[in-house]
């Protein structure tokens, strides 16, 4: 069941719960699924569909054992047992659009930080980055990097293929995730496309203690775990903060709007957007 661009889908899904009038399952309880597909970054038609036919999904829900249905109604069943988790949704862009924006970086030593990984990324602006502990499975960590545009992912893959990719002096493996990346939320797209939001936030202040003040504010918030680091400017009264995602940079911006001493804040260019050709060269 496809959902077209800029449309809302509201669908009531019957859940396999027993009717009060009898001891048998009559699927009286319903839940509502709502999806919206933004289109600003992606000019072509977008489709979100069930990975299986919706009829098969509903049949799967109805065929749940009565005991499991009661657990589902009480909210006590484990998530992996839910049909929506087993079957899920899949984003299927049209053939004219390349929706592959996520890459994996594997073979990372167990002591690798996300900051070290991000310093190795080039070719396009990063939307978000996260580290997954796959040591028990592969013996190494795995990083997932989602770019703002598919061209960024493609360019980084090309750089890695031509020059190799090294994180903390360790040669790592770079691969494109084989399924299309789910579209961004509409409000996030608007902030990035129309308001220039990035994961780089620069703060201007004449207060010499501004770094300490900013640290105190952010260290007590959720964004603290997603900060790549501070970058100071020796000749200017500015500091730049790099985050693991654009959303976390936006949260920090909102938190710091009430910070005394800050004269101006703006979102700067993402250093991951550089390529080897346009990086700074040493002086002669």
Secondary structure in CASP SS format (residue, H / E / C, confidence):
PFRMAT SS
TARGET T0000
AUTHOR 0000-0000-0000
METHOD secondary structure of the structure
MODEL  1
X C 1.00
X C 1.00
X C 1.00
X C 1.00
X C 1.00
X C 1.00
X C 1.00
X E 1.00
X E 1.00
X E 1.00
X E 1.00
X E 1.00
X E 1.00
X E 1.00
X E 1.00
X C 1.00
X C 1.00
X E 1.00
X C 1.00
X C 1.00
X C 1.00
X C 1.00
X C 1.00
X C 1.00
X E 1.00
X C 1.00
X C 1.00
X C 1.00
X E 1.00
X E 1.00
X E 1.00
X E 1.00
X E 1.00
X E 1.00
X E 1.00
X E 1.00
X C 1.00
X C 1.00
X C 1.00
X C 1.00
X C 1.00
X C 1.00
X C 1.00
X C 1.00
X C 1.00
X C 1.00
X C 1.00
X E 1.00
X E 1.00
X E 1.00
X C 1.00
X C 1.00
X C 1.00
X H 1.00
X H 1.00
X H 1.00
X H 1.00
X H 1.00
X H 1.00
X H 1.00
X H 1.00
X H 1.00
X C 1.00
X C 1.00
X C 1.00
X H 1.00
X H 1.00
X H 1.00
X H 1.00
X H 1.00
X H 1.00
X H 1.00
X H 1.00
X H 1.00
X C 1.00
X C 1.00
X C 1.00
X C 1.00
X H 1.00
X H 1.00
X H 1.00
X C 1.00
X H 1.00
X H 1.00
X H 1.00
X H 1.00
X C 1.00
X C 1.00
X E 1.00
X E 1.00
X E 1.00
X C 1.00
X C 1.00
X C 1.00
X C 1.00
X C 1.00
X C 1.00
X C 1.00
X C 1.00
X C 1.00
X C 1.00
X E 1.00
X E 1.00
X E 1.00
X E 1.00
X E 1.00
X E 1.00
X E 1.00
X C 1.00
X C 1.00
X C 1.00
X C 1.00
X C 1.00
X H 1.00
X H 1.00
X H 1.00
X H 1.00
X H 1.00
X C 1.00
X C 1.00
X C 1.00
X C 1.00
X C 1.00
X C 1.00
X C 1.00
X E 1.00
X E 1.00
X E 1.00
X E 1.00
X E 1.00
X E 1.00
X E 1.00
X C 1.00
X C 1.00
X H 1.00
X H 1.00
X H 1.00
X H 1.00
X C 1.00
X C 1.00
X E 1.00
X E 1.00
X E 1.00
X E 1.00
X E 1.00
X E 1.00
X E 1.00
X C 1.00
X C 1.00
X H 1.00
X H 1.00
X H 1.00
X H 1.00
X H 1.00
X H 1.00
X H 1.00
X H 1.00
X H 1.00
X H 1.00
X H 1.00
X H 1.00
X H 1.00
X H 1.00
X C 1.00
X C 1.00
X E 1.00
X E 1.00
X C 1.00
X C 1.00
X E 1.00
X E 1.00
X C 1.00
X E 1.00
X E 1.00
X E 1.00
X E 1.00
X C 1.00
X C 1.00
X C 1.00
X C 1.00
X C 1.00
X C 1.00
X C 1.00
X C 1.00
X C 1.00
X H 1.00
X H 1.00
X H 1.00
X H 1.00
X H 1.00
X H 1.00
X H 1.00
X H 1.00
X H 1.00
X H 1.00
X C 1.00
X C 1.00
X C 1.00
X C 1.00
X E 1.00
X E 1.00
X E 1.00
X E 1.00
X E 1.00
X C 1.00
X C 1.00
X C 1.00
X C 1.00
X C 1.00
X H 1.00
X H 1.00
X H 1.00
X H 1.00
X H 1.00
X H 1.00
X H 1.00
X H 1.00
X H 1.00
X H 1.00
X C 1.00
X C 1.00
X H 1.00
X H 1.00
X H 1.00
X H 1.00
X H 1.00
X E 1.00
X E 1.00
X E 1.00
X E 1.00
X E 1.00
X E 1.00
X C 1.00
X C 1.00
X C 1.00
X C 1.00
X C 1.00
X E 1.00
X E 1.00
X E 1.00
X E 1.00
X E 1.00
X E 1.00
X C 1.00
X E 1.00
X H 1.00
X H 1.00
X H 1.00
X H 1.00
X H 1.00
X H 1.00
X H 1.00
X H 1.00
X H 1.00
X H 1.00
X H 1.00
X C 1.00
X C 1.00
X C 1.00
X C 1.00
X C 1.00
X C 1.00
X C 1.00
X E 1.00
X E 1.00
X E 1.00
X E 1.00
X C 1.00
X C 1.00
X C 1.00
X H 1.00
X H 1.00
X H 1.00
X C 1.00
X C 1.00
X C 1.00
X C 1.00
X C 1.00
X C 1.00
X C 1.00
X C 1.00
X C 1.00
X C 1.00
X C 1.00
END
